[in-house]
Amino acid sequence: MKDRFCSQIISLNELNRGKTGRIKKLICSGLKRKRFLDFGFIKGTKVRAIIKSPFNGPTAYSINETIIAIRGEDAKNILVDLMG
């Protein structure tokens, strides 16, 4: 049985297709941070990787019933707590 207090924090770009995480922290500032917040990347929100492009291209994520594609280099700025 997994200890419920043990969490695995990873960057969003490491979230495998079909897996879900909960937004933990944005490690960016300025316009990039504002854009993520506007898209709903707020601490505690669930996000799921839907489609991963080959060769480190954009990945589609489901968040708040919306699908958003984010480049790998940008997804590195979002930390998530891996669920399940």
N, C-alpha and C positions, 0 to 999 in steps of 0.2 A: 504494500500500500504506500502510495506516495505521500510524503509529509506535506501537508497543505501550507506549511510556512516556508518550504523550500521552493524557490522560484528560479527560473532560468531566464536571464535577461540577454537578449540578442538584438542586433540591429534588424530593422525591417527587411532589408535586402537578404538576410539569412533565413527568413521565414519560408519554409518549403510550401510548394503548391498544395492547397487543401488544408493547411494548418492555420490555426487561429492564435492570435496574440492579443494582449491588452496593452494599449499605449501607456508607456511608463514615463517617457521624457523626450522632449525635442532638444537636440544639441546643436541648434543653429540659431541665428538671430536675424534681425532686420526683415527685409521683404520675404525671404524664404520662410522664416518662422511664421510670419503673418499669413502667407499663402497656405501653409499646412493647417494652421488654426482655422482659417476660413473654410477649408475642405472638411473639417471635422476631426482632425487629428489632435484630439484633446485627451489629456491624461484620463485613463480609465475606460476609454472607448475601445470596443472590440474591433479588430481588423483581421481579415482573412485573405491569404494569397490565393488568387483565382487562376491566373495564367502567367507563367514565366516565359519570357522571350529567350531565345538562344543567344549565346555570345554576350551575356550581361546587358541585354537590351531592357526596355521598360517591362515592368511587371504590373499586372492588373490586380488591384486590391479591392475588396468589398468592405465598405465602411459606411455605416448609417444608411443602409439600403441603396448605396450608390457605388458604382464601379469607377475607380480612378486609376490611371496608369502613371507610374512614377519610375523615373530612371534610377538605376542601381546606385549611382553616385549620390543622388538625393535621398534615397531610402536609407542610406547609411546614417543619416542625421536623425533618424527616428528609432528610439529604443522601445522594444516591446517585451512584455513578460509572456513567455510561451505558455499557452494553455493546453492542458490535456497531454 
